């Protein structure tokens, strides 16, 4: 496979990279998310990742942008692509526990609750409406959005949403060993609540068991007049499933080959079930010359903060795979 075997059929002059930040309390359940040194620290990850992308460093906390095994965070990849493309990223605060350290569009959401015990996103309709406004706003000065996300624990909410909408879904994980049993048990309890209350409407599914990112992303997609590439794996497939259930135009999805190749997930099958086009970037980290990046090839991290979409955007803007790889290597090596 080449860097981007199937190229998205988009033409554009004014691209925007945008990422939606959010939290779900599911990330604080021990063992669910690897996006943070401890379960509680997963609530900080979206803020620190955005800080890294905007400023080039994490200054608000004494944390390096690497996993304990030395695997660079996807945000460092996205940072390198923003520099290469000379783009200023846009962040949206969909619902965070802590105050962001960089400028964000604010939709006045709240942290996602644990869907086993209570409604996860009680204000799903309001967040969808806020997303609609952002989609109209961004239409005024851009013709392509690469829309990423950072929601630790979001693959578990994605599993719940996809299953609630009737899809035979298995989702990915930032861990090498996906905590499938734990995710399945959470999903079983959440779906029991949905079935008991006969919930079927898409926004009600999100209210019961989603996270704050999903309704905002769906709202943006519903009103944006240009091209949209949803940058992410199974979480963006959950967004696609909601968009389809609402009868709206389906955008395409772009992610990394490492998500596609996750044996514990069925990404390509989910995409076919939904009917969404999905594109895969293979950055060839196995022979790039960095031991931490090579860990992506064994299933660590895989994707996040729109990294796959950011690499795709750089390619669409005319940068060669060799230039993209060299820029990523220089950037992540500086954080070692």
N, C-alpha and C positions, 0 to 999 in steps of 0.2 A: 504494500500500500504506500502511496505517496503521502506527502504532507497533508494535502486535502484532496482526496481522490475525486469526490464530486463537489464541484464548486457551486455555491448558492447563486441562483440566477437573479442577481440584484445589481442595479446601477444606482449610483448615489454621488452626491457632491458634498453634502454636509452631514457626516456621521457623528453620532453621539454614543459614547459608552456610558451606560447608566447601570448602577447596581442598587438593589433593594436590600436594606439591612433589617434584620428582625431577630427576635428570640422566641424560643418555645421552652417551657419548663421541662420538656422531655429531655433536653440536652443535659440537664442536671441529674438525671437518673443515671447512677453509676453504670458504666459499660455501654451506654447507648451511643455516645458521640466521642470521636477522637479529636475534635476541633478545639483543643485546649488542654493545658497541662493537668487540670483537675476538672471534675464536673462543674463546679461553680465558675471556674475560669472560662468555660465555654460561653458564658453570658457576655464576656468581654471581647471575644474573638471578632465579631463584626466591626466593633469600634477600632480595634487595633489594626485590623486588615485595611480598613479605610484610611486610617492614619498613615500606614505604610505606603499605600498607593499615592496619596496626595503629597506627602512630605518626603518620602524616600527613607523614612526611619520611624521606629516606634520610640517615642520620647516620653509618653505619659506613664509608661511602666517599664520596668527593667526586664524586658522579655525579648529574646531573639526571634526573628521570623523563620524559625525552623522547628520541626518536631523534635522530641527527645532523641530520635535516631539520626538527626541531621538532615531530614527531608525538608527542602524549602517549602514554605507555605505557598499555596496558589496565588496569594496576593502579591508575592514578590514577582511572579511571572506576569501578572496583570500590570504591575508597576512598570516593568521593563517594556511592555508593549505600549503603555501610555507615553513613555519617554520616546520610544522609537517613532511613534506616529504623531508626536507633538499634540496630544489631545489632553484636555482637562476633563477628568471623569466627573460624573454627577452622581451623588448618592441620595437615596431616599430613606428616611427613618420611618419604617412601617410599624415599629413597636419594639423598643429596646428597654432593657432594665436600667442601663447606665446611660448618661448623657454623652453623645458623640463628641469627639475632640476635633472634628472637621465639619465644615459647613454642609448641611443636609437640607433637602426639601423635607418639610415636616407634614405628615398626614394625621398626626395626633392619634396614632394607634397605641395599643398597649401590648405588653408581652403576652405571647400565646400561653394559655393555661394547659394543664395536663388533661387530655381528652378522656382519660379513664374515669375521671371524677367529676368534671364539670365542663361546660361549654368552653372550647378552646379559643374561639374568636367571636365573642358576642357581638362585636361591631363590624362583622364581615361586610354587610351592605354599605356601611359608611366608608369603609376602606376601599371598596370597589368604586364607589362614587368619587372618592378622592383620586383614585387612579385614572378615572375617566377625565377628570380635569387636567391631570398631568399629561395625559396622552394628547389632549387638544392643545395644551401649552407647547409641548415639544414639537408638535406638527408645524408650528409657526416658524421654526428656524432650523429644522433638520429634516432629512429625508431617509435616514437609516438610524435605527436604535439597535445597538447590541445590548440586550437587557440581561444582566447577571443578577446574582443574589448571594447573600451570605446569611444563612440561618442554620447554625449548628443544631443538630437533631432533626433537621428538616426532611431527611430521607424517611424518617419514621412517620412524620405527619403525611408525607407524600404517599407512603404505603397505605395509610388509613384512607386517604382521599381517593386514591385509585381503586382500592377494593370497594369502597362505599359506592363508587360510580359503576361498579360491575366489571372492572378489569382484572384479569388474571395476572397480577403484578408481583414481581419480586424486585426489591430496590437495592441500590448500591450502598456503599459505606466508605468512610474515610479510613477505616481500619483495614489492614491486610486480611484479617479474619472477621468477616461480617458477623455481628451479633444477631444472627437471624432469629434464633429462638426467642430472644428477648423482644425483638421488634414484633414478632408474630403474636406474642402474648399481649403486648400493649394494643396491637391492632384488634385482636379478638375482643378485648374488653370494650374498646371504643366503638366497634361495630355493633356490639350488643346494645349499647345505648341508642345508636342510630336506628337499629331495627325495631327496638321496643317502642320508639316514638314515631315510627313510619316516616322517617325523614328521607326525602328523595330530591328536593330542589337543590341545585348546585350551591347556591350561597348558604343554604341551611346545612349542607354537608360541611362546608368550610366553618360555619359557626360551631358545629359540634366537634370537629376533629382536625381542622386545618392549622395554619400558622399565619401570622399577619402579612407575610410576603405575598401569598398566593392571590388574595383578592385585589391587592394593589396592582400586581402584574397583569391580571386579567382585565382590570379596568383600563390600564394603559393601552393594552392591545385592542380594546373595544373602540377606541376613538382615534388612535394614531393613524394618520393618513399615509405615511411612508412605509418602508419595509421594516419589519421587526425580525431579529434573530434572538430567540430565547437562549441565553448562554448558560447552560447547565445540564445536568444529567436527569436522573429520575425526578428531581424536584421540579424541573421545568416541564417534564412530561405530565406531572400532576397539574401544573398550570394549564397545559394544553388540553387535558381532559376536562377541566372546568370550562375553558373557553368553548370547547366543542359542545358540552352539555347545555351551554347558554345559547347555542346557535349562532356564535360569532365567527368571524374570519379567523382561520387557524394560521398563526405564524409558523415559521420553521424553527427547528431546534438545532443548536450546535454544541457539541461537547468534545471531550477527548476520547481517543481510542481506548484509554485505560478504563473508562466507564463502560464502554461497549464490551470490553474483554473480561469484565468482572464475572466470574462463573456463578456467583451467588445472585446475580441480577439478570433480568431478561429485557434489557433496554430495547433491543431491536424489535422484539415481539410486542412490547407495549406500544411502541411507535406505530407499528402496523395496525394494532387494534384500534388506536385512536385515529389513524389516517393522517399522521403528521410527518412531514419530511424532516429527516434528521441527518446532520452532517457530522463527520468525525475528523478532528485534527490529530494527526500522529506526529508529535514533535521529535520523535526518535531520541528520547532521553537515555536510552540504554547505552549509546556510544557517544554521548555528548562530552564526556570527560569530567563528570561530577558525580561522586558516589551517592550523594543525597538525591539528586534528580533521578538517578538510575532506580531508586526505590519506587518511583511511580510505576515502573515496569513490573514490579512484583505485587502491585496492588495497594501500596500505601498512598493515601490522600486521593489520588486519581484526578481530582477536579475541584473547583471551588472559586468563589468570587469572580465568576465569569472568565476564568483563565483560558478555557478553550475558545470562547467567543472572542476574547481579546487577541489571541493568536490568529484566529480566522480573519478578524478585521484587519490586522496588520498585513496579512497576505492579500486580502482584497484591495488594500491601499497600495499594493505594488511592491511590497518588501518580499524578498526571496526567502525560502526556508532557511538557507544558510545564514542570511543576515539576522533572521528572527532567532535562530538557535544561538548565534554568537552573542546577541544582545542579552538573551536570557542567562547565558553562562556568565557573562561579565557581571550582571546584576546580582545573581544569587551568590557568586563567589565573594562578592564584597561583604556579604552578611555572614560568612563562615567564621 
